[in-house]
Amino acid sequence: MTLRSPVVLDTEVIVTGVPQSKRRRQLRRTAESYAFLSPTIVLLFVLMIIPIVMVIGYSLQDRAIIGKNHEFVGLDNYVSVLTNPNFWNATSNTVIFTVVSVVAHLIIGLGFALMLNSTLIGAVPRAIFRGLYVLPWLFTVAVIAVLWRMLLAPNGVVNFLLNTDIEWLASPQLALGTITFINIWAGYPFFMVSLLAGLQGIPSDLYEAATVDGAGPVQRFWNVTVPQLRPIIVSLVLLDLIWTSQQFALIWMTTGGGPINVTEVLSTFTYKLAFAKYDFSQAATSAVLVLLMSMVLAVFYVRHQKARD
């Protein structure tokens, strides 16, 4: 009679189909990944998630922060802000300021990128032009604001050259256009540098094939250059829409939202509600509305990036 040794079955393998040692390695790998990410996750939670939740809570209360007894008022603050004419004036100014700036950034940035990518300009002049054209991007917002306030002062360089005494930043007719021009001057290098990199990445074979087919410079631009740059252009436009719609420092340091609210945008409107009128409840409400608008643009940007990948 032959004795057989008992067979011990690995219940872990039977149940899961994966050896226990392999599962442990996978869990260890996952834990290590989250351990590396944990400082960033904690910072995001403390600096973003908690403040956003607090602001949303303030927007649903009356006498937030300054009052001892906070009363829950629901959506009353939203109704009050959305029926405030100053809010819609700020929204209108924000749309004008943002759309004009983004369109000008794209046109000027693309124009300079095409010029700097052209073989008609020598290496030395091209290097000089690149340094000059990217210069506005190197200045901080504070420097840009102070510089242009000095240039556009009644006794400044611009009025001296034009032989006028126009109040560029104090005129109700010119103030919004003036700060839009300043923002365009400060922001076009971002488009120029990004589009120049995109132009240098387009294969020359495409242009050669188009030339063989009889395409002229304009046709090559619309049928080769623009389609190749389209993903970059869409990304730049969406990012610039988000950034420009939240511009605060430049406007606050040049006009402060004046004169008579002609340059008031959503960021300065919210700031004044909080720190001029001390109405933190409505300021929080305005901030939540701005956040919702920005999230709409952010969703489009993320979807575009996923489709691009």
PAMI-754266 format. One record per residue: residue in three letters; y, z, x of N, C-alpha, C, O, CB in turn. Coordinates in steps of 0.05 Angstrom, whole numbers, plus 5000, padded with zeros to 4 digits. Glycine has a CB too. Layout:
<recs>
alaYZXYZXYZXYZXYZX
...
</recs>
This chain:
<recs>
met497650005017500050005000502550005018502850165036500050254981
thr504249825012506649795029509049935015509549884992507349495034
leu510450095031512750235020515250075025515749985048512950525032
arg516850045006519349895009521650085010521850274994519649684986
ser523550035028525950205029527750145006527949914997527450155056
pro529050354995530850314972533250134979534350165001531850584961
val533949964961536249784965538749914954538849984930535749504952
val540749954971543350074963545249854957545949694974544450274984
leu546149834933548049634925550949724927551549954920547549544896
asp552649554938555549624940556849574913557449354905556949454962
thr557249794899558449774872561249654873562049524854558550044859
glu562649694895565349584898565249274898566949144886566749684923
val563249164912562948874913562048764886562948554878560948794935
ile560348914872559348824846561648814826561848624811557148994836
val563249024826565349044805567548844810568448704792566449324804
thr568448834835570848674841570248404854571848224853572748824858
gly567948384867567248144881568648124908568447924921567947904865
val570148334916571648344941570848584957570848804947574748344936
pro570048554982569348784999571548995000573948924999568548705027
gln570849245001572849455001574749435025577049485022571549735001
ser573649365048575349345072577449125069579649155078573649285097
lys576648905056578648685052580748775032583148705036577248435042
arg580048915011582049014992583949205006586349205000580649154968
arg582949375023584649565037586649415055588949485057582949755054
arg585649205069587549045085589748915069592048905077585948835101
gln589048815045590948695027593048895018595448845018589648555004
leu592049135010593849345001595649435024598049485020592249584990
arg594549455048596149545071598249335077600549405083594349585096
arg597549075075599548865080601848875059604148855066598148585079
thr601048915034603048935013604949175017607349155014601748954986
ala603649405024605249645029607149605052609449705052603449885035
glu606249465074608049415096610349245089612649285097606449295119
ser609849045072612048865063614149025048616548985053610948635046
tyr613249195029615149345013616549555031618849635026613749484990
ala615149655051616449845069618749715085620849845088614349965089
phe618349475094620449325107622849275088625149275096619449065119
leu622149215063624249155043625649395032627749375019623048985021
ser624449625035625349875021628349935028629750015009623650105028
pro629249915053632149975057633949795041635949895030632849955087
thr633349535040634949355025634749414995636749404981634149065030
ile632349474986632049534957633649784949634849794928629049574951
val633549984967635050234961638050174960639450274942634450444982
leu639050014980641849954980642649794955644749854943642549795005
leu641049604947641649444923641749624899643449594881639649224920
phe639849804898639649984875642150174873643250214852637150154876
val642950284897645150474897647850334894649550434880645150634923
leu648150104907650749974908651149764886653449674881651149834934
met649049674872649249474852648149564825649649564805647849224860
ile645649634824644449694798645749934785646549924761641449744802
ile646050154799647250394787650150344779650850414756647050624807
pro651850224796654650174787654749984762656350034744656250044809
ile652949784761653049604738652249754713653449724692651049364742
val650149924714649350074691651550274682652050304659646750234697
met652950394702655150574695657450434681658550534662656150714720
val658150194692660350044680659649954651661349964633660949794697
ile657149874647656249804620656450044602657250024579653449684620
gly655650274612655950524596658850584590659450664567654650754611
tyr660650554609663450604604664650414583666350494567665050574630
ser663650164583664649974564663950044535665149934516663649694570
leu662050214531661150294505662350564496661650674476658150314503
gln664150674513665350934507668350914505669550724513664551134530
asp669451124493672351144492673351364511671951564515673351214463
arg675651324524676751504544674751554566674351784575677451764530
ala673451344576671551374598673051464623675251384629670151114603
ile671751634639672651744664674951944661674752174671673551514683
ile677051874647679452044645679152264624680552464625681951884641
gly677352224604677052414583674752594587672652514598676752264556
lys675052854579672853044582670552984563668252994570673853324578
asn671252914538669252854518669152554513671052444501669853014492
his667052424522666752134519665552084491663452184485665052014541
glu666851914476665851854449664651574450665851384459668151864428
phe662251544440660851294438662151124416662151204393657851324434
val663150894424664550714404663150454400664150274386667450674413
gly660850414413659450164410660949924421661749924444658850124381
leu661249724404662449474413665449454407666649244408661049234400
asp666649684400669549674393671249584417673149434413670449954384
asn670549664441672049584464671849284468673849154476671049724489
tyr669549164463669148874466670948724445672148524452666248804463
val671048834421672648704401675648724409677148534405672248844373
ser676448954420679248994428679948804450682148684450679649284436
val678148774470678848604493678848304484680548154492676848644516
leu676848224468676647944460678847864441679347624437673947894447
thr680148054428682447984411685148034425687248014412682348154385
asn685048094450687448134466688547864476687047734491686948334490
pro690947784469691947524478692147504509691847294520694747474467
asn692647734522692847724551690147664564690047534585693847994561
phe687947744551685347674561684847374561683847254580683147814545
trp685647244539685246954537687146804554686546584564685546864508
asn689546914559691446794578690246804606690446614621694146934577
ala689047034613687847064639685346874642684946764663686947354644
thr683846844620681546664620682446374624681246234640679946694594
ser684546294610685546024613686545974641685945764653687845974593
asn688046164653688946134680686646124700686645974720690846364688
thr684546284695682246284712680846014712680045914733680246504704
val680545904688679245634686680745424700679645264715678845564656
ile683445414696685045214710684945254740684545064755687945234700
phe685345504749685345564777682645484790682645374812685945854782
thr680445554776677845504787677145214788676245104808675745664771
val677445074765676644794763678244614782677144454797676944694735
val680844654783682544494801681844544830681644364846685544544796
ser681444804837680744874864678044744873677844634895680645174868
val676044764856673344664863673444364866672244254885671244754842
val674744224847674843934848676343844874675443664888676243814823
ala678543974880680043914904678443974929678543824948682744054904
his677044204929675344264952673344054957672843974980673944534948
leu672143954936670043744939671243484949670143364968668643694912
ile673443394938674643144946675643154974675042974990676943064926
ile677143364981678343385008676143435028676143305050680443615009
gly674243605022672043665041670343425046669643375069670343885030
leu669743265025668143025029669742815045668642685062667342905002
gly672342785039673942595053674142655083673742475100676742585042
phe674642905090674742985118671942965132671742885155675843265121
ala669843025117667143005128666442715135665342665156665043125109
leu667142535117666742255122668342155146667341995162667442085097
met670742255148672442165171671342275197671142125217675242265167
leu670442525197669442645222666642535229665842555252669342945220
asn665242425210662642305215662842015223660841885230660842345191
ser665241905221665541615226665441555256666241725273668241515215
thr664341325263664241245291666841115300667141045324661841055295
leu668741075281671240955289673041145304675041055316672640855264
ile672441405304674041605318672541685343670141735342674641845300
gly673941695365672741775390671842065391672542215373674741725413
ala670342135411669142395413671342615416671242825403667242415436
val673342555433675442755438677142805414677543025405677142675462
pro678342585401679842635377678142765355679242925340680942365367
arg675642695353673942815332673643115337673743275317671142685332
ala673343205361673143485367675743635361675743855351672443535397
ile678043495367680643625361681043645331681843855321682943455373
phe680343435316680643445287678843655274679643795255680043175275
arg676443675285674643885274675744165277675644325259671843865288
gly676944215301678144475305680544525287680844745277679044495334
leu682144325283684544355266683744385236684844555222686344105269
tyr681844225227681144225199679644485191679744565168679443985192
val678144595210676644835203678345095206677445305199674144855220
leu680745065216682445295222683045475198682845715201685145195233
pro683645365174684145545151681745725144682145935133684845375127
trp679345635151676945795144676746045162675346235155674545625147
leu678146045185677946265204679746495197679446715207678546165232
phe681746445180683646655172682546835150681046735133686346535164
thr683147085150682447265128684347215105686447085108682547555137
val683547315081685247275058687947405061690047295053683847385033
ala688047635074690647775078692447615096694847585090690148055091
val691347495117693047325135694047085120696347005123691447245160
ile692346955104693146715089695346785069697346635067690746595074
ala695047015055697147095036699747145049701847045040696247335020
val699747295071702347355085703547105097705947065095701847565107
leu701846935108702846685120704246505100706446415105700546525133
trp702946465077704146285057706446415042708246275033702046205037
arg706546685040708946815029711346765047713546735037708447115025
met710946775073713146725091713946425091716346365091712246805120
leu711946245090712645965090714045885064715845705065710145795093
leu713346005041714445925015716746095006717646074983712245924995
ala717646275023719946445016722446265012722546045022720546655038
pro724446354996726846194992728146105018729345885019728846354976
asn727946265039729146185065726846125085727246145109730846415076
gly724546035074722345975091722345695102724145535097719846025077
val720145625116719945365129719745135109721044925113717545365148
val718245175088717844965068720544885055721144645054715845045046
asn722045075046724645015034726644895055728344735048725845265022
phe726344985080728144875100727544575105729344415107727745025127
leu724944505105724144225109724844055086725643825089721244205115
leu724644175062725244015037728244035029729143905011723544115014
asn729744215044732544255038732944345010734644234995734143995044
thr731344545002731644664975731544964977731245074999729344554956
asp731845094955731545394954729745474930730445664916734345524951
ile727545334927725745384905724245644909723345704931723745144901
glu723945794887722246034888719445954880718645964857723346254868
trp717845874900715245764894713345964881711845884863713945664920
leu713446214889711546414879712846574857711446744845710746594901
ala715346534851716646684830717446514806718546614786719046824841
ser716946254807717746084785715446064765713146004773718445794796
pro715946114739713846094719712645814717710345794709714946174692
gln714145614724713145344723711445264747709745094746715445144720
leu711945394770710645304795708645504807707045434824712745254816
ala708745754797707145964810704145904810702745934830707646234797
leu703045834786700145784784699345544802697245554815699345734755
gly700845334801700245104818700445174848698945064864702144874812
thr702345354855702645424883700345584893699345524915705245584887
ile699445784878697145934888694545774887692745824903696846194871
thr694445584869692145404869692145234894690045184906692145224844
phe694445134902694644974927693845144951692445044969697544864930
ile694745394952694045574974691045614975689845604997695545844972
asn689845654952686945694952685445444960683345454973686045774923
ile686445214953685244954961685444934991683444865004686644714948
trp687744995003688044975032686145165046685145095068690945035039
ala685745395035684045595048681045545045679445635062684645875038
gly680245395024677445365018676045105025673645095025677045414991
tyr677644885030676344635034674544615059672644465059678444415035
pro675044775081673344755104670444815098668644715111674344925126
phe669944995079667145055072665644805062663344765070667045275050
phe666944655045665744405036665544205059663544065062667344285013
met667644185076667643985097665344035117663943845124670344005112
val665044285126662944345145660144295133658444175146663144635155
ser659744375108657144345095656444055091654243965096657044495069
leu658443905081657943615076657643455102656143265103660243495059
leu659143545123658843405148655943445159654843255170660843515169
ala654843685156652143725164650143555148648243445158651344025161
gly650743525122649143355105649243065113647242925112649843385076
leu651642975119651942695128650442635153649242425156654942625132
gln650442825172649042785197646042785194644542705211649942985217
gly645142885171642242895166641142655150638742635146641543145151
ile642942475142642042235128640942035148642341965167644342105112
pro638441935144637341745163638941485164639741375144634341675156
ser639341385188640841135192639340895181640540685175641541095221
asp636740925178635040695167635940625139635840385132632140775167
leu636840825124637740765096640140585096640340405080638241025081
tyr642040645114644440475115643740195126644940005117646540615133
glu641940185145641239925156639839755134640339515132639339955180
ala638039875119636739735097638739635076638539415066634539905084
ala640639815070642739735050644439505060645139325045644439975043
thr645039515086646639295098645139035097646238825092647439365127
val642539045103640838805103640838685075640738445071638038865113
asp640738865055640738775027643438665017643738584994639838995008
gly645438685035648138575027650038775016652038695004647738355009
ala649439035018651239235007653639275025653439295049649739505003
gly656039295013658439345027658939645031657239805023660839225013
pro661139725044661640015049661740175024660640395023664240045064
val663040075003663240224978660540254965659840474955665140084958
gln658940034965656240054953654440244969652840384957655039774952
arg654740234995653140425012653840715006652140895006653440365042
phe656440755001657341024995656141124969655041354968660441044994
trp656240964948655341054922652341044919651241204904656540884900
asn650940864933648140834930646440974951644041004948647440544928
val647641044973646241184995647341465000645841654999646241015020
thr649941475006651141725014651141934992650142154995653941685024
val652141854969652342044946649642144937649342394934653841914923
pro647641974933644942074925643742264945642442464938643041854920
gln644142214971643042384992644542654993643342855000643242255019
leu647042654986648642904987648643054960649643284959651542844994
arg647542934939647643064913646643354912647943524901646142894893
pro644243414924643343694923645343884936645844104926640643724937
ile646543804959648443974973650944004956652044224954649143855001
ile651943784944654343794928654043974904655844134899655143514918
val651743964890651344134867651244424876652444594862648644064853
ser649944484898649844764907652644864915653345094908647944784931
leu654144704929656844784937658644824913660145024912658044574956
val658544644894660244674870659544924854661445064846659944424852
leu657044984850656245224836657145474850658145664838653245224830
leu656645484877657545714892660545754891661545974888656645694921
asp662045534894664945544894666045624867668045774865666145274903
leu664645544846665445634819665245934816667046064805663845494797
ile663046044826662646334825664746474841665946674832659846404834
trp665146384866667046524884669946504874671346704873666846414912
thr670746264867673546224859674246364833676446464830674145924857
ser672346364814672846504789673346804792674446934775670646454769
gln672446914815672747194820674847254841674947474852670047314828
gln676447054848678547094868680547304859681647294837680046824873
phe680947494876682847714870684947754892687347754886681347974865
ala683947784916685747864938688047674942690347754945684247894964
leu687447414942689547214947691747224926694147224932688346934948
ile690947244900692847244878694347514878696847514874691447204851
trp692947724883694347984882696348014905698448144901692248214884
met695847904928697647934951699847724952701647744968696047914976
thr699747524934701847324933703647364909706147374911700647044933
thr702447374885704047394861703547654845705147724828703647154843
gly701247784849700548014833700047954804700148134787702748214835
gly699447704798699047624770701547534756701447434734697847854755
gly703847564769706347474757707147194766705547064779708547674764
pro709547114759711447244741710647214712709647004704714247144746
ile711247424696710647434668707847324661707447174643712747284652
asn705847414678703047364673702247064675700046994666702247454646
val703846894687703146614689700946564710699546364709705546444696
thr700546754728698346734747696246954743694647004761699346744776
glu696347084720694347284714691647164710691246984694695147444688
val689647254725686847164722685147404714686147634712685847034749
leu682647354709680947564698680647804718680548034709678147454692
ser680647744743680347964763682848144763682548384764679847854791
thr685248024763687648184763688048324736689148544734690148014770
phe687248184714687448304687685748564686686648764676686548104666
thr683348544697681548774697682648994714682549234707678748694706
tyr683648924738684749124756687149274744687349514746685648984782
lys688849134730691249254718690349444695691549654691693149054707
leu688349364680687349544659686449804670686950024659685049404643
ala685149794693683950044705686050204720686250454716681749964724
phe687750084736689350234755692350224749693950344763688850134782
ala693150074728695950084719696150224692697850384688697049794717
lys694250154674694250274647692250504645692350654626693650074626
tyr690550534665688550744666686750744641685850944631689851024668
asp686250504631684450464608681750374620681150134619685650264587
phe680250554630677850484644675650374625673950224633676750724659
ser675750454600673850354581674150054577672149904578674050504554
gln676649964572677049674568676849524595676049294595679849634555
ala677549654617677149534643674249484648673449274658678449704665
ala672549674641669649644644668649414626666849264633668149904638
thr669749404602668949194583669648914594668048734593670349234556
ser672048894605672948634617671148564641670448334645675848644626
ala670448774657668648724680665948624671664748454684668448974697
val664848744649662248654639662348364629660548214634661348834616
leu664548294616664848014607665047824631663847604630667347984590
val666447904652666547734676663747714689662947504698668547854697
leu662247934688659547934699657747734684656247594696658348214699
leu658047734657656447554641657047264647655247094649656847614612
met659647204650660446934657659346854684658346624688663446904657
ser659447034703658446974730655446934730654346774745659247194750
met654047094713651147074712650246804701648246694708650047294694
val651846684682651246424672651246214695649446054697653246334649
leu653346224711653546044734651246104754650145924766656246074748
ala650646364758648546434777645846334768644246244784648446734780
val645346334742642846234731642545934737640445834745642646284701
phe644745784732644645494739644145454768642745264776647345364730
tyr645445614785645045584814642145634822640945484838646945774830
val640945854812638245924819636345704808634445624823637446194807
arg636745604784635045394774635245144790633245004795635745334745
his637645074799637944844816636544874843635244694852640944784822
gln636745114855635345164880632345144877630945034894636145444891
lys631245254855628345234850627544934846625444854857627545404826
ala629144794831628444504827628644354853627144164858630244384806
arg630544424870630844294896628544354914627644174929633444384909
asp627544604914625244674931622644544922620544574934624944984932
</recs>
